[in-house]
């Protein structure tokens, strides 16, 4: 049948032709029935199944009579599917063939969805609905083949659904374990880490990874999220407390270093070089022990402290340079003085030598200090001259020691006394007493001679 414009009319059940269907007049080999099996695993799934449109030769599966009546061959015999009044019978045959190709494409899409692991239940429902339309579909093609393919989809959809559920459960388990691992790591960081920057960066990385993990049971996911959030908050509190304490310490360090700067500035004009240098060393030790102030303040305070220190040590160095020059001049003066007195000879008069030595010593002291590395050399030369005079004085004293002479005289008196006693004893006929007195006189004579010899040998 046709309308007034000559377009074809089809019986109910006709399907719309997709825009990608082939043009009429094409001839392709007879397609083989499709065997559908569920995908064995995720590796064979594809997020966007590729479906190649079916192109069939309708003349194999039906005909259009000259009066426009269209027939399709099925296992139950021929079935009238419609009427073509819009042109030649060949055009009508191609028209109903395209309608079949549209149906076949829909079936192929369901097969692809099932193989890709899409929702098996929805695929099964769609397959059953499509199978119900086949007995009345206004198409010419392998309708029985489509029915078998739809039956295979229906049969395998349950298996595919079970497999999909298994894969979903496995993925859920893996994702849950991964989030539990991330929770444990976050809790460890919160409890132990003091590497604040690195630990904070890692917690952010954990959060990014967390957001990428899907498919965890809602209640489990909420519980794990609470654990992670609690760990992150604990870490943030601990880190905040650390930096708050650090801020307090730095504020205290700033106050202490300001005090040290004031003290250093007060000492910068001192001329007590040794004492003040020692104090500056102590101040530097205190500075290091004070800890770090806030960065900008710490750098400014250090420049202030060092500036005061530099003022003092620059002045001390200048004074030291001036002193060194004076000491060098003194060394030259002492060398000249030593040269002037190096021939001082006590043999030419001890009193004169002693007077000259006192004059040398007075002038030596008046000249002042010399460089440290010249002290031993110059003092050694002075000691040589002093020793020469001192030895002469000691020798004279030993030769004229009054005490030694008095002792020798006393010994001589004892000799005379004992000789007188011996003479009296001899006159009295006391030979024994005389002999004893002479022995004692002899002993005292020896002592007197020894004392006189000691004085004469000096």
DRENMIMAR-70896 format. One line per 8 residues: their letters; for each residue x, y, z of N, C-alpha, C. Coordinates in steps of 0.2 Angstrom, whole numbers, m for minus. Example, Ala and Ser with C-alpha at 12.3 -4.5 7.8 and 13.67 -1.06 7.14 Angstrom:
BEGIN
AS) 66:m28:39:62:m22:39:66:m16:39  64:m11:35:68:m5:36:64:0:39 $
This chain:
BEGIN
XXXXXXXX) 4:m6:0:0:0:0:4:6:0  2:12:m3:6:18:m3:1:24:m2  4:29:1:0:35:2:m1:39:m4  m4:45:m4:m5:49:m10:1:51:m14  7:51:m10:13:54:m13:17:48:m15  15:42:m15:18:36:m17:23:33:m12  24:35:m6:28:33:m1:26:26:1  31:22:4:29:15:6:26:15:13 $
XXXXXXXX) 21:11:14:19:10:20:21:3:23  23:3:29:25:m4:32:20:m5:38  20:m12:39:15:m14:45:19:m12:51  15:m12:57:18:m11:63:23:m15:65  28:m12:69:34:m16:71:40:m14:67  39:m10:62:45:m8:58:50:m4:62  56:m4:61:61:m1:65:64:5:61  66:10:65:70:16:61:76:14:59 $
XXXXXXXX) 78:17:53:85:15:50:90:20:53  96:18:56:101:23:58:104:26:52  107:32:53:110:36:48:115:33:45  119:28:48:124:25:45:123:18:41  116:17:40:114:11:36:117:12:29  118:6:25:120:6:18:115:8:14  117:11:8:112:13:3:109:7:0  103:7:m3:100:2:m7:104:0:m13 $
XXXXXXXX) 103:m7:m15:107:m9:m21:113:m13:m19  116:m13:m13:122:m16:m11:120:m24:m10  125:m28:m12:125:m35:m11:131:m37:m7  129:m41:m2:134:m44:3:133:m51:4  138:m55:6:137:m62:7:132:m63:13  129:m69:13:125:m70:19:128:m71:25  126:m66:30:130:m66:37:129:m73:41  134:m75:45:133:m80:49:130:m78:56 $
XXXXXXXX) 126:m83:59:123:m81:65:129:m79:70  127:m74:75:132:m72:80:132:m76:86  138:m79:88:138:m82:95:140:m77:100  137:m77:105:138:m72:110:140:m75:117  146:m73:119:149:m75:126:151:m69:130  150:m69:137:152:m64:141:159:m63:141  161:m57:142:169:m56:143:171:m59:149  177:m62:149:180:m66:154:183:m61:160 $
XXXXXXXX) 184:m55:158:187:m51:163:188:m44:161  191:m39:165:191:m32:163:196:m31:157  201:m35:156:206:m34:151:202:m34:144  196:m38:144:193:m38:137:188:m33:136  186:m29:142:181:m24:142:183:m18:138  179:m15:135:180:m8:131:175:m3:133  177:3:135:172:8:137:167:10:132  170:9:126:165:12:120:166:6:115 $
XXXXXXXX) 161:1:115:161:m5:110:160:m2:103  164:m5:99:164:m3:92:159:m8:88  154:m6:85:149:m10:82:149:m8:74  150:m13:70:151:m13:63:143:m14:60  141:m9:57:134:m10:54:133:m16:50  128:m20:51:126:m26:47:123:m24:40  126:m27:35:124:m26:28:122:m33:25  116:m34:24:114:m41:21:111:m40:14 $
XXXXXXXX) 110:m46:11:107:m46:5:100:m49:6  95:m44:5:88:m46:7:85:m51:2  88:m52:m4:85:m56:m9:86:m64:m6  91:m65:m2:92:m72:1:86:m73:6  83:m68:9:79:m69:15:71:m67:13  70:m65:7:63:m63:6:62:m60:m1  56:m57:m3:55:m55:m9:50:m49:m9  49:m46:m14:43:m41:m15:40:m42:m22 $
XXXXXXXX) 34:m44:m21:30:m46:m27:29:m40:m32  27:m41:m38:25:m35:m42:20:m31:m40  15:m34:m36:10:m29:m33:12:m26:m27  19:m27:m25:22:m23:m19:21:m27:m13  19:m33:m13:18:m36:m6:25:m39:m5  27:m38:2:34:m40:4:33:m46:8  38:m51:8:38:m57:11:45:m58:14  45:m62:20:51:m64:23:51:m71:24 $
XXXXXXXX) 57:m75:23:57:m82:25:59:m83:32  56:m87:35:57:m89:42:57:m97:42  59:m100:48:58:m107:49:51:m109:49  47:m105:50:39:m107:50:36:m106:43  40:m103:38:38:m102:32:38:m94:30  35:m93:25:35:m86:23:30:m82:27  32:m75:28:27:m71:32:27:m64:28  21:m62:27:20:m55:24:22:m50:29 $
XXXXXXXX) 26:m45:27:29:m40:32:27:m33:30  24:m32:24:21:m26:22:20:m25:15  19:m19:13:18:m18:5:22:m12:3  25:m12:m3:29:m7:m6:25:m4:m12  24:2:m12:20:5:m17:24:12:m20  30:12:m17:34:19:m19:38:18:m25  39:12:m28:43:12:m33:44:4:m36  49:3:m39:50:m4:m41:51:m9:m35 $
XXXXXXXX) 50:m15:m37:50:m21:m32:57:m21:m29  63:m20:m33:69:m21:m30:71:m15:m25  68:m9:m26:69:m4:m21:65:m6:m15  59:m9:m15:56:m11:m9:60:m16:m6  63:m21:m9:67:m26:m6:73:m23:m2  76:m18:m6:81:m15:m2:79:m11:4  73:m8:4:70:m4:9:69:m9:15  66:m15:14:65:m19:20:71:m22:22 $
XXXXXXXX) 76:m23:18:83:m26:20:86:m21:24  86:m14:23:89:m9:27:86:m9:34  79:m11:34:76:m11:41:78:m17:45  80:m22:41:83:m28:45:90:m26:47  94:m23:43:100:m21:45:100:m17:51  95:m12:52:94:m8:58:93:m13:64  89:m18:63:88:m22:69:94:m26:71  98:m28:65:104:m32:67:109:m28:70 $
XXXXXXXX) 109:m22:68:114:m17:72:112:m16:79  106:m16:81:104:m15:88:106:m22:91  105:m28:88:107:m34:92:115:m34:93  118:m32:87:125:m32:88:128:m27:94  124:m21:94:126:m17:100:124:m20:107  119:m24:107:118:m27:114:123:m32:115  125:m36:110:131:m41:111:137:m37:113  139:m32:110:145:m28:112:144:m25:119 $
XXXXXXXX) 138:m23:121:138:m21:128:139:m26:133  136:m32:131:137:m38:135:144:m40:136  147:m40:130:154:m42:130:159:m37:134  157:m31:134:161:m26:137:159:m25:144  155:m29:147:154:m29:154:149:m24:156  145:m21:152:140:m16:154:134:m20:158  130:m16:161:124:m19:165:121:m24:162  122:m30:164:119:m36:161:112:m37:161 $
XXXXXXXX) 109:m34:167:102:m34:167:98:m30:163  101:m24:162:98:m19:157:98:m22:150  104:m25:148:105:m28:142:100:m34:141  99:m38:146:94:m44:145:87:m41:144  85:m36:148:79:m33:147:78:m30:140  83:m27:137:82:m24:130:82:m30:125  86:m35:126:86:m41:122:79:m44:121  76:m45:127:69:m48:127:64:m44:124 $
XXXXXXXX) 65:m37:125:60:m32:122:61:m33:114  67:m33:112:68:m33:105:66:m40:102  67:m45:106:65:m52:103:57:m52:102  53:m49:106:46:m49:106:44:m45:100  48:m41:97:46:m37:91:47:m41:84  51:m46:85:54:m50:79:48:m53:75  43:m56:78:38:m60:74:34:m55:70  34:m49:71:29:m44:68:34:m39:64 $
XXXXXXXX) 40:m40:65:45:m34:62:44:m34:54  43:m28:52:43:m27:44:50:m26:41  53:m32:41:60:m32:39:61:m38:35  66:m38:30:68:m44:26:75:m46:28  76:m52:31:83:m54:33:83:m60:37  88:m62:40:88:m68:44:85:m67:51  79:m66:51:75:m65:57:76:m71:62  77:m77:60:78:m82:64:85:m82:68 $
XXXXXXXX) 90:m80:63:97:m79:66:97:m73:72  93:m68:70:93:m63:75:89:m65:82  84:m70:81:81:m72:87:86:m77:91  90:m81:87:95:m85:91:100:m80:94  102:m75:91:107:m71:94:104:m67:101  98:m65:100:94:m62:106:94:m67:111  92:m74:109:91:m79:114:98:m80:118  104:m80:114:110:m81:117:112:m75:122 $
XXXXXXXX) 110:m69:120:111:m63:124:107:m64:131  101:m66:130:97:m68:136:100:m73:141  102:m78:138:105:m84:141:112:m82:145  116:m78:142:122:m77:144:122:m70:149  117:m67:149:116:m61:153:117:m62:160  114:m68:162:114:m69:170:122:m71:171  125:m75:167:132:m76:168:136:m70:168  135:m66:164:138:m59:163:137:m55:169 $
XXXXXXXX) 131:m55:172:129:m51:178:133:m54:184  133:m61:184:137:m64:190:144:m62:190  147:m62:184:154:m60:183:155:m53:184  151:m49:182:151:m42:183:151:m40:191  147:m44:194:146:m43:201:153:m45:205  155:m51:202:162:m53:205:167:m48:204  168:m45:198:173:m40:197:172:m34:201  165:m32:202:164:m26:206:166:m27:213 $
XXXXXXXX) 164:m33:215:166:m35:222:174:m35:223  177:m38:218:184:m38:219:187:m31:219  185:m27:214:187:m20:214:186:m16:220  180:m18:223:178:m14:229:183:m16:235  184:m23:235:189:m25:240:196:m22:239  198:m22:233:205:m19:232:205:m11:234  200:m8:232:199:m1:233:199:1:241  195:m4:244:194:m3:251:201:m4:255 $
XXXXXXXX) 204:m9:253:211:m11:255:216:m5:254  215:m2:248:220:4:247:218:10:251  212:11:252:210:17:257:212:15:264  211:9:266:214:7:273:221:8:273  225:6:268:232:7:268:234:15:269  230:19:265:231:26:265:230:29:272  224:26:275:222:28:282:228:27:287  231:21:286:236:19:291:242:23:290 $
XXXXXXXX) 244:25:284:250:29:283:248:36:285  242:39:284:240:45:287:241:46:295  238:40:298:238:40:305:246:39:308  250:36:304:257:36:306:260:42:306  259:46:300:262:53:299:259:57:305  253:57:306:250:61:312:253:60:318  255:54:320:257:52:326:265:53:327  269:52:322:276:52:322:280:57:319 $
XXXXXXXX) 278:59:313:282:63:308:283:70:311  289:72:311:291:79:312:294:83:306  294:79:300:296:82:294:290:86:291  289:92:294:282:95:293:281:96:286  285:99:282:284:100:275:282:94:271  287:89:271:287:83:268:280:79:270  279:79:276:273:76:279:267:79:276  266:86:276:260:89:274:259:88:266 $
XXXXXXXX) 265:88:263:264:86:255:262:79:254  264:75:258:262:68:258:254:67:259  252:70:264:245:70:266:240:73:260  243:78:257:239:81:251:239:76:245  245:72:244:245:67:239:240:61:241  240:60:247:235:54:249:228:56:248  227:63:249:220:65:248:218:65:240  223:67:236:222:66:229:221:59:226 $
XXXXXXXX) 225:55:229:224:48:227:218:45:230  216:47:236:209:45:239:203:47:234  203:53:232:198:55:227:198:51:221  203:48:219:203:44:213:201:37:214  200:35:220:198:28:221:190:28:222  187:24:218:179:23:218:177:16:220  171:16:220:168:9:221:168:6:228  170:10:233:170:8:240:163:8:243 $
XXXXXXXX) 161:3:247:154:3:250:154:10:254  148:13:254:147:20:256:148:20:264  146:15:268:147:16:275:154:15:277  157:10:273:165:9:274:169:15:272  167:18:266:170:24:264:170:29:269  164:30:272:163:36:276:167:35:283  167:28:285:171:27:291:179:28:290  181:26:284:188:27:282:190:34:281 $
XXXXXXXX) 185:38:278:186:45:277:187:49:284  183:47:289:183:50:296:190:48:299  192:42:298:199:41:300:204:45:297  204:46:290:209:50:287:208:57:289  202:60:290:201:67:292:204:68:299  203:63:303:205:64:310:213:64:310  216:59:306:223:59:306:226:66:303  223:68:298:225:75:295:224:80:300 $
XXXXXXXX) 219:81:304:217:86:308:222:85:314  224:79:316:229:78:322:236:81:320  238:79:314:244:81:311:244:89:311  239:92:308:239:99:308:239:103:315  235:100:320:236:102:326:243:102:329  246:96:328:253:95:331:258:100:327  257:100:321:261:105:317:260:112:319  254:114:320:252:121:322:255:122:329 $
XXXXXXXX) 255:117:334:258:118:340:265:119:340  268:115:335:275:116:335:278:122:332  274:125:327:276:132:325:274:137:329  269:136:333:267:141:338:273:142:343  275:136:346:280:136:350:287:139:347  288:137:341:294:140:337:293:147:337  287:150:336:286:157:336:288:160:343  285:157:348:287:159:355:294:159:356 $
XXXXXXXX) 298:154:354:305:154:355:309:159:351  306:160:345:309:165:341:308:172:343  302:173:346:301:180:349:306:181:355  306:176:359:311:176:365:318:177:363  320:174:357:327:175:355:328:182:352  323:184:349:323:191:347:324:196:352  320:195:358:321:200:364:328:199:366  331:193:367:337:192:370:343:195:365 $
XXXXXXXX) 342:194:359:347:197:354:347:204:354  341:207:355:341:214:355:345:217:362  344:213:367:348:215:373:355:214:372  357:209:368:365:208:367:367:214:362  363:216:358:365:221:353:366:228:357  362:229:362:363:235:366:369:235:370  370:229:373:377:228:377:383:228:373  383:226:366:388:226:362:389:233:360 $
XXXXXXXX) 384:237:359:385:244:357:388:248:363  386:247:369:389:250:375:396:249:375  399:243:373:406:241:374:410:243:368  407:245:362:410:246:356:416:252:357  415:256:362:419:262:363:425:260:368  425:254:371:429:253:376:436:252:374  441:254:378:448:254:376:452:249:381  448:245:385:450:240:389:451:234:384 $
XXXXXXXX) 456:233:380:456:229:374:455:222:376  459:219:381:459:212:383:452:210:386  450:214:391:444:213:395:438:213:391  438:218:386:432:219:382:432:214:377  437:212:374:438:206:369:435:200:372  437:199:379:434:193:382:427:193:383  424:199:385:417:200:385:413:199:379  416:201:373:413:200:367:413:193:365 $
XXXXXXXX) 418:189:367:418:182:365:412:179:369  411:181:376:405:178:379:399:180:376  398:187:374:392:189:371:390:185:365  396:183:361:395:179:355:392:172:357  395:169:362:392:163:364:385:163:366  383:168:370:376:169:372:372:170:365  374:174:360:371:175:354:369:168:351  374:164:351:373:157:348:368:153:352 $
XXXXXXXX) 368:154:358:364:150:363:357:152:363  356:159:360:349:162:361:344:159:356  347:155:350:342:153:345:341:158:340  337:156:335:335:160:329:329:164:331  329:170:329:324:175:329:320:174:322  314:178:321:311:178:315:317:180:309  316:177:303:322:177:299:324:185:297  320:189:295:322:196:294:324:199:300 $
XXXXXXXX) 321:198:306:324:202:312:330:199:314  331:192:313:338:189:315:343:192:311  342:193:304:348:195:300:349:203:302  344:207:303:345:214:305:349:214:312  347:210:316:350:210:323:357:208:323  359:203:318:365:201:318:370:206:315  367:210:310:371:215:307:372:221:312  367:222:316:368:227:322:373:225:327 $
XXXXXXXX) 373:219:329:378:216:334:385:216:331  386:214:325:392:213:321:395:220:320  391:225:319:393:232:318:397:234:324  393:233:330:396:236:336:403:232:338  403:225:336:409:221:337:414:224:333  413:225:327:418:227:322:421:234:324  417:239:327:419:245:329:424:244:334  423:240:339:428:239:344:434:236:342 $
XXXXXXXX) 434:230:338:440:227:336:444:231:331  440:235:327:444:239:322:448:244:326  445:247:332:449:252:336:455:248:339  453:242:342:459:238:345:464:236:340  463:235:334:468:233:329:472:239:328  468:245:327:472:251:326:477:253:332  474:252:338:479:253:344:484:248:344  483:242:342:488:237:342:493:238:337 $
XXXXXXXX) 491:241:331:496:243:326:501:249:328  497:253:332:501:259:335:506:256:340  504:252:344:508:249:350:514:245:347  512:241:341:517:237:338:523:242:335  521:247:332:526:252:330:530:255:336  527:256:341:530:259:347:535:254:350  533:247:350:537:242:353:543:241:348  542:242:342:548:241:337:553:246:338 $
XXXXXXXX) 550:252:339:555:258:341:559:257:347  555:254:353:558:253:359:564:247:358  562:242:354:567:237:353:574:240:350  573:245:345:579:248:342:583:252:348  579:255:352:582:259:357:586:255:362  583:249:364:586:244:369:592:241:365  592:240:359:598:237:356:604:242:356  602:249:355:607:254:355:610:254:362 $
XXXXXXXX) 605:254:367:607:254:374:612:248:376  610:242:374:615:237:375:621:237:372  621:240:366:628:241:362:632:246:366  629:251:369:633:256:373:636:253:380  633:248:383:635:246:389:638:239:388  639:236:382:641:229:382:648:228:384  652:233:384:659:233:386:660:234:394  655:235:398:655:237:405:660:231:408 $
XXXXXXXX) 665:233:412:670:229:415:671:230:422  669:226:427:670:227:434:677:227:436  682:225:431:689:225:433:692:232:433  688:236:430:690:243:429:688:247:435  685:244:440:682:248:445:675:245:447  674:241:453:668:238:454:662:243:455  664:248:459:659:253:461:657:257:454  661:258:450:659:262:444:655:257:440 $
XXXXXXXX) 657:250:440:653:246:436:646:245:439  645:245:445:639:244:448:634:251:447  637:256:447:634:263:445:632:263:438  636:260:434:634:260:427:628:255:425  628:250:429:623:245:428:616:247:431  616:251:436:610:254:439:608:259:433  612:263:430:610:268:425:607:264:419  610:258:417:608:254:412:601:252:413 $
XXXXXXXX) 600:249:419:593:246:421:588:252:421  590:258:424:585:263:424:583:265:417  587:266:413:586:268:406:582:262:402  584:256:404:580:250:401:573:250:402  572:251:409:564:251:411:561:257:408  564:263:407:561:269:405:559:268:397  563:264:394:561:264:387:555:260:386  553:255:390:546:252:389:547:245:385 $
XXXXXXXX) 541:243:383:540:236:381:542:236:374  544:229:372:546:228:365:542:222:362  542:221:355:538:215:353:539:209:356  534:205:357:535:199:361:540:194:358  541:194:352:546:189:349:553:192:350  554:198:352:561:201:354:563:201:361  558:199:365:559:200:373:565:195:375  564:189:373:569:184:376:576:186:373 $
XXXXXXXX) 577:188:367:583:190:364:586:196:368  583:201:369:585:207:372:587:206:379  582:203:383:583:202:390:589:197:391  590:192:387:596:188:388:602:192:387  603:197:383:609:201:382:610:205:389  604:208:391:604:212:398:606:208:403  604:202:404:606:197:409:613:196:409  616:195:403:623:194:403:627:199:406 $
XXXXXXXX) 625:206:405:629:211:408:628:211:415  622:210:417:620:210:425:624:205:428  625:199:425:628:193:428:636:195:429  638:198:424:645:200:424:647:205:430  643:209:432:644:214:437:642:210:444  636:206:444:634:203:450:640:198:452  643:194:447:648:190:449:654:193:452  656:199:450:661:203:453:660:205:460 $
XXXXXXXX) 654:207:461:652:209:468:652:204:472  649:198:470:649:192:475:656:190:476  661:190:472:668:188:473:671:193:478  670:199:477:673:204:482:670:203:489  663:201:489:660:200:496:663:194:499  664:189:495:667:183:498:674:184:501  678:188:497:684:190:500:685:194:506  680:198:507:680:203:513:674:201:518 $
XXXXXXXX) 672:195:519:666:194:523:668:195:530  665:200:533:667:202:540:665:196:545  660:192:544:658:187:548:663:181:548  666:180:542:671:174:541:677:177:545  679:183:544:685:185:548:685:185:555  679:187:558:677:187:565:678:180:567  675:175:564:675:168:566:683:166:566  687:167:561:694:165:561:698:168:567 $
XXXXXXXX) 696:175:569:699:178:575:697:174:581  691:172:582:688:169:588:692:162:588  693:159:583:697:152:583:704:153:585  707:159:583:714:160:586:714:162:593  709:165:596:709:166:603:708:160:607  704:155:604:704:149:607:710:145:607  714:146:602:721:142:601:725:145:607  725:152:608:729:155:613:727:153:620 $
XXXXXXXX) 721:152:621:718:150:628:721:143:629  720:139:625:722:132:626:730:131:627  733:135:623:741:135:624:743:137:630  739:143:633:741:145:639:739:140:645  734:137:644:732:132:649:737:126:649  740:124:643:745:119:643:751:121:646  753:127:645:759:130:649:758:130:656  753:132:659:752:132:666:752:125:669 $
XXXXXXXX) 748:120:665:748:113:667:755:110:667  759:112:662:766:109:662:770:112:668  769:118:669:773:121:675:771:118:682  765:116:682:762:113:688:764:106:688  767:103:683:769:96:683:763:91:681  758:95:678:752:91:676:753:89:669  757:84:667:758:83:660:752:81:656  748:77:660:741:74:656:737:80:654 $
XXXXXXXX) 736:85:659:732:91:657:735:95:652  741:95:652:745:99:647:744:96:640  745:90:640:744:86:633:737:87:631  732:87:635:725:88:633:724:95:630  727:100:634:726:106:632:729:108:625  735:105:624:738:106:618:734:103:612  731:97:613:727:94:608:721:98:606  718:101:611:712:106:609:715:112:606 $
XXXXXXXX) 721:114:608:724:120:604:725:119:597  727:113:596:729:110:589:722:110:584  717:108:587:711:107:584:708:114:582  708:119:587:706:126:585:710:129:580  717:128:580:721:131:576:719:129:569  718:122:568:716:120:561:709:123:559  705:124:563:699:128:561:700:135:560  704:138:563:706:145:562:709:146:555 $
XXXXXXXX) 714:141:554:717:141:547:712:140:541  708:135:543:703:134:537:698:140:536  696:144:541:692:150:541:696:155:537  702:156:539:706:161:536:708:159:528  709:153:527:710:151:520:704:152:516  698:151:519:691:152:515:691:159:513  693:164:517:692:171:516:697:173:510  703:171:511:709:172:507:708:170:500 $
XX) 704:164:499:703:161:492:697:164:489  693:169:491:688:172:488:690:177:483 $
